Amino acid sequence: MISTLQLFTEPHFKGETVTLHDDMPDLSAIHFLKTAQSLTVFGDPWIVFSDSNYKGEFDYYPEGNHKSLLSWDNKICSVRVVKGDLDDPSIKLYDKPNYTGKKITLEGPVPSLQNIGFKPSSYKVTRGAWILYTNDNYQDKKGITLAKDEIPDISKTGSNIQVKSLKPI
């Protein structure tokens, strides 16, 4: 099934619309930057971002009709589709850059990486989507990463994130 995101310029699915089937790093390319006030998702869920290139604040929209975006009205700048495997998430964390050093594979939430004696420096997402937090117990949401994402050095992502807890969506 093809995943589809429809964005509308007005609440309740009114106004101008655009239909997307794949990630879009900059909605200005299709003249829809910061204009969405409602959306519809068909198939896999989508992540919306407040900045271009999948940066800034983000939120998750599952399949269905979202007639009002509340705090997201006129703020969406980029979008990514979460392609499958949400029921079977997996991420590989490495304690050294470039996927070297000690490795652990996670398939569920971890409220404190420090409690298990691990500080990740790089990672590969095998399946699913993961929310990354800068503090223990899922506090201070900082990033999201999706299946097939590979980050060879977390310190060079430009987000100054230290992953201290994480969980799949």
N, C-alpha and C positions, 0 to 999 in steps of 0.2 A: 504494500500500500504506500502511496506517495503521501508524505507529510505536507500539509499545507497550512500556511498562516495568512489570514486575511486581516489587513489593517484598515480601519475606517477613521475618517477625520472628525466624526461626531459620535457621541454616545448612541447606544441602541442601534448600531450597525447602519448608520446613515452617513450621508456625505460622500466624498470621494473615497475610493477604495483601491488597494493594491493587493495582489496575490503573490505570495512567495512560496517556493518549493525547496529552497536551499538557503544556506547561511548568507547573510548580507552584512558585510563589515561596515558599510556606510550608507545609510538610507538617503543621504543627499544625492547619491548617484541616480536614484529614481524619484527625486523630488518629494520625498516623504519624511524628511528629517524633522523630528519633534512635532509631528502633526497628528499622531494616532490618539484617539480617545475611546476606542472600543476595538475588540479583535475577536476572531474566531479561529480555533485550532482544530484541524482535522488530522487524525493519526497521532504520530509521536508528539510529545510536548516541545515547547519552544522556550528559550531563554531570551529575555529582552535586556538591553543594556542602556545606561544613561549617556554613554560616550561611544564614539566610533571605535572600530577595531576591537569590540568585545571588552571594553574597559569600563570602569566606573561602577556605580551601583547596578544591581541586576535583580531580576525576579523571574519566576518560573510560572508558565501557564500550561496546564494540562489540556487535553482534548476537551472541547466544549465552547460555549458562547460566553464571552466576557463583555457584557453590555456597557460596563463602565470600568475605566482603569484607575479611578481614584487618584492616588498619589503619582501615577504614571502618565496622567494626561499630558500630552504635548512634551514628553521627555524621552521617548524612545529614539535612539540614534543607530543602533545595530541590533541584529538578531541572529541566534543560532538555533538549529533544530537539534534535539536530543534523539539520536537514532538508536532505538531499541536497547535491549539488554538491561533495562532498568530493574528487572527482577533478579538479576544475577550480576551485580556490580563487582568490579575487581580493579585494584590499583596497585602498582608496584612502586614502593618508595626505596630510595637509595640514600645512604648517609654521606655520599661523596658526589661531587659533580660528575656529569657525563656517564651516569648509570653505573658507577663503580662503588666499591666498598660494600658494607653490609646492606643486604636487601631484605625487605619484608613485603609480603603480599597481603593486602587487606581485602576482605569481602563484605565488611559491615562497618558500622560506625565505631570511631575511637574517640572517646571524650578527652583523652590526654595522651599524646605521644610521649611526653616526658615520663609519665608513669610506667610506660613500657620500655623506657630507656632509648628512645629514638628521636633523632633530629634530622629530618629529611633535607637533602640538598638537591635532589633531582627526582623525577618521577615519570612513569608511563601509565596511562590509563588504558587498561585492557578492555573493560566493558563498563557501560553505564555512565553516570554523571555524578560528580562529587563536589560538595561545597567545602571550601577551605576556610578555616577560622584562625585568627591570629592569637586567640587565647584558648585555654582549656574550657571544656564543657560547652563547646559550640557558641562561644561568645565572640562578638566582633567579626561577623562575616566579611571576608575580604576577597574571595575569588571563587570561581567555578571552573571546573575542568571536565571535558567530555571525552568519550571513547575515542581512542586514537591520538589524543593529545600526548605529546612527549616534550617535557621541559628538562633540558640537560643541566641547567643551573638556575635554581630558583632565585638566587641573589641577583641575577642579570635580567629578570623579567621586567624591571622598571616599576614594580608594584611594592617593593620593599616589604614583602610578606615573609613572615616566619610562620610556617604551618605548625600549629600546636594541637589542633584537633580537626577532624574531618568526618563527614558522613555522606553517604549516597543520598540522592534525592529520590 
